[in-house]
Amino acid sequence: MNIYNSHFTNNEGLNGGALYLSNNEKPDTNDAEISMKNVYFNNNKANSFGGAIYSDYNDFYLTDAINIRLINNTAEIAGGALYSPSHGNKTLLYYEDLYLESNIGKSHGNDISSPPSYILSKNEYNNTITISSGSYLSFVFNIYDENNNILKDNNNYFTFISVNSVINSTQNNGYFQITGKECNFYYGECQLNKLKILAQPGQYSLKFEIDNFSKFNTKIKIEEEYKLIITKCKDNEIGIYSRNGLLSCEVPICYSNCPIGTSASCISLNTTYNINSPKYNMCTCYEGYTGNDCDQKIFIDIR
């Protein structure tokens, strides 16, 4: 197929505003050669993917392409200029062959885009995480394409993709309970900020799985895994047992007039488990502060 000295302007389609290229199941037509020279794609629109070109053609990368200009093309979802639904750059033209300007992918990928390839968290936990039972962990995940670009997803197209937390005990007697373990993507981020783990002290593994990626023809990868060590309560924590006998370590609660973290701390005076109440905890002023509400600074006259 030869396309020479051509202009594709003001065209519109569901996928590929101007051109839609797919693989042909007939083997004798799969290796068709394509030559494109002095071709202009201007002001084309796709209602889904690939404002100018949508390509699922495996040999598109072999195209003899010279002076291909893609300007002011728009995709309602992704790939303002060019989109491929497959992983692997064989279905795309090389960047070096293209002139790209002012293309828009309303969800993500203003110029060239492909489906999600993998997911990473942007938290900086070490491979081993040590927490007391009942503590919270927080993760924020981003979606990347195969070219390592973050898919910002301005239109919330990826809300159907979710990240699920999976915990396993490395000990036979490890019993645990997990809440807040799942999140969905909004504006390109999956915020797992209420992951709470109640467990018997011991060693566990924490990893993540991806659910609901069936809209794509390849699996999204997520490979993060952590060694999780659950400990007993710290000295400044109060132990609260759940109905199933699991211990949750809580920070002492004081009355609202206690300026915790500013000029005071809340300390438990209770020596028994299962009670965390301002009635049994004490608001203790930091050094240099006094008063019922720890709001008065102590000044020393050194004259």
Residue pairs with C-beta under 8 A, 6 or more apart in sequence:
1 32
1 33
1 34
1 35
2 34
2 35
2 36
3 34
3 35
3 36
3 37
3 39
4 35
4 36
4 37
4 38
4 39
5 37
5 38
5 39
6 38
6 39
6 40
7 39
7 40
7 42
8 18
8 19
8 39
8 40
8 41
8 42
8 44
8 52
9 40
9 41
9 42
9 43
9 44
10 42
10 43
10 44
11 17
11 18
11 44
11 45
12 44
12 45
12 46
12 47
13 20
13 45
13 46
13 47
13 54
14 46
14 47
14 48
15 46
15 47
15 48
15 49
15 50
15 54
15 83
16 46
16 49
16 50
16 52
16 53
16 54
16 55
16 83
17 44
17 45
17 46
17 50
17 51
17 52
17 73
17 74
17 75
18 41
18 44
18 52
18 53
18 73
19 52
19 53
19 54
19 55
20 50
20 53
20 54
21 53
21 54
21 55
21 56
21 57
21 60
22 56
22 57
23 30
23 56
23 57
23 58
24 30
24 32
30 58
30 59
31 59
32 59
33 62
33 64
34 59
34 60
34 62
34 63
34 64
35 63
35 64
35 65
36 63
36 64
36 65
36 66
36 68
37 64
37 65
37 66
37 67
38 66
38 67
39 67
39 68
39 69
40 69
40 71
41 52
41 53
41 68
41 69
41 70
41 71
41 73
41 81
42 69
42 71
42 72
42 73
43 71
43 72
43 73
44 51
44 52
44 73
44 74
45 51
45 73
45 74
45 75
45 76
46 52
46 54
46 74
46 75
46 76
46 79
46 83
47 76
48 75
48 76
48 77
49 75
49 77
49 78
49 79
49 83
49 85
49 113
50 75
50 79
50 81
50 82
50 83
51 73
51 74
51 75
51 79
51 80
51 81
51 83
51 103
51 104
51 105
52 70
52 73
52 80
52 81
52 82
52 103
53 70
53 81
53 82
53 83
53 93
54 79
54 82
54 83
54 84
54 85
55 82
55 83
55 84
55 91
55 92
55 93
56 84
56 85
56 86
56 91
57 91
58 86
58 90
58 91
59 90
60 84
60 90
60 91
60 92
60 93
61 89
61 90
61 91
61 92
61 93
61 94
63 93
63 97
65 93
65 94
65 97
65 98
66 97
67 99
68 93
68 97
68 98
68 99
69 98
69 99
69 101
70 81
70 82
70 98
70 99
70 100
70 101
70 103
70 111
71 99
71 100
71 101
71 102
71 103
72 101
72 102
72 103
73 80
73 81
73 103
73 104
74 80
74 103
74 104
74 105
74 106
75 83
75 104
75 105
75 106
75 109
75 113
76 106
76 107
76 155
77 105
77 106
77 107
77 155
77 157
78 105
78 107
78 108
78 109
78 113
78 151
78 157
79 105
79 109
79 111
79 112
79 113
79 114
80 103
80 104
80 105
80 109
80 110
80 111
80 113
81 98
81 100
81 103
81 110
81 111
81 112
82 92
82 93
82 98
82 111
82 112
82 113
83 105
83 109
83 112
83 113
83 114
84 91
84 92
84 113
84 114
85 91
85 114
85 115
85 216
85 217
86 114
86 115
86 217
86 218
87 114
87 115
87 117
87 146
87 218
88 146
89 146
92 112
92 114
95 112
100 111
100 112
103 110
103 111
104 110
105 111
105 113
106 154
106 155
107 151
107 152
107 153
107 154
107 155
107 156
107 157
108 151
108 152
108 153
108 154
108 157
108 188
109 145
109 149
109 151
113 145
113 151
114 145
114 146
114 147
115 145
115 216
115 217
115 218
116 143
116 144
116 145
116 151
116 158
116 161
116 213
116 216
116 220
117 144
117 145
117 146
117 218
117 220
117 221
118 143
118 144
118 220
118 221
118 222
118 223
119 141
119 142
119 143
119 144
119 163
119 190
119 208
119 210
119 220
119 221
119 222
120 141
120 142
120 144
120 222
120 224
121 139
121 140
121 141
121 142
121 224
122 140
122 141
122 142
123 138
123 139
123 140
125 137
125 226
127 226
127 227
128 226
128 227
128 228
128 229
129 137
129 206
129 226
129 227
129 228
129 229
130 229
130 231
131 137
131 197
131 228
131 229
131 230
131 231
132 230
132 231
132 232
132 233
132 234
132 237
132 249
133 197
133 198
133 199
133 200
133 201
133 230
133 231
133 232
133 233
133 246
133 247
133 248
133 249
134 196
134 197
134 198
134 240
134 247
134 248
134 249
134 250
135 196
135 197
135 249
136 180
136 193
136 194
136 195
136 196
137 192
137 195
137 196
137 197
137 206
138 191
138 192
138 193
138 194
138 195
139 163
139 191
139 192
139 193
139 195
139 208
140 189
140 190
140 191
140 192
140 193
141 163
141 183
141 185
141 189
141 190
141 192
141 208
141 222
142 150
142 151
142 188
142 189
142 190
143 150
143 151
143 153
143 158
143 161
143 185
143 188
143 220
144 150
144 151
145 151
150 188
151 158
151 188
152 187
152 188
153 185
153 186
153 187
153 188
154 187
154 188
156 185
156 186
156 187
158 185
158 188
159 184
159 185
159 186
160 184
160 212
160 215
161 184
161 185
161 190
161 210
161 211
161 212
161 213
161 220
162 182
162 183
162 184
162 185
162 190
162 210
162 211
162 212
163 182
163 183
163 190
163 192
163 208
163 209
163 210
163 211
163 222
164 181
164 182
164 208
164 209
164 210
164 211
165 178
165 181
165 182
165 192
165 195
165 206
165 207
165 208
166 206
166 207
166 208
166 209
167 176
167 178
167 197
167 199
167 204
167 205
167 206
167 228
168 204
168 205
169 175
169 176
169 199
169 202
169 203
169 204
170 202
170 203
170 204
170 205
171 202
171 203
173 200
173 202
174 199
174 200
174 202
174 203
174 204
175 199
175 200
175 246
176 197
176 198
176 199
176 200
176 204
176 230
176 246
177 197
177 198
177 199
177 242
177 244
177 246
178 195
178 196
178 197
178 198
179 194
179 195
179 196
180 192
180 193
180 194
180 195
180 196
181 192
181 195
182 192
182 211
183 190
183 191
183 192
184 190
197 204
197 228
197 230
198 242
198 246
198 247
198 248
199 230
199 246
200 230
200 246
200 247
201 230
201 231
201 232
202 229
202 230
203 227
203 228
203 229
203 230
204 227
204 228
204 229
204 230
205 225
205 226
205 227
205 228
206 225
206 226
206 227
206 228
207 224
207 225
207 226
208 222
208 224
209 222
210 219
210 220
210 221
210 222
213 219
213 220
232 239
232 247
232 249
233 239
233 247
233 249
234 249
236 251
236 252
236 267
236 268
237 249
237 250
237 251
237 252
238 249
238 250
238 251
238 252
238 268
238 270
238 273
238 275
238 276
239 247
239 248
239 249
239 250
239 273
239 274
240 247
240 248
240 249
240 250
240 273
240 274
240 276
241 247
241 248
241 273
241 274
242 248
247 273
250 276
251 266
252 266
252 267
252 268
252 276
252 281
253 266
253 276
253 277
253 278
253 281
254 260
254 266
254 278
254 281
254 282
254 283
255 278
255 283
257 283
257 292
257 293
258 264
258 266
258 283
258 293
258 294
259 293
259 294
259 295
260 266
260 283
263 285
263 286
263 289
263 294
263 295
264 283
264 284
264 285
264 286
264 289
264 294
265 283
265 284
265 286
266 281
266 282
266 283
266 284
267 281
267 282
267 284
268 276
268 280
268 281
268 282
269 280
269 281
269 282
270 276
270 280
270 281
283 293
283 294
284 294
285 291
285 294
286 294
288 297
288 298
289 295
289 296
289 297
289 298
290 296
290 297
290 298
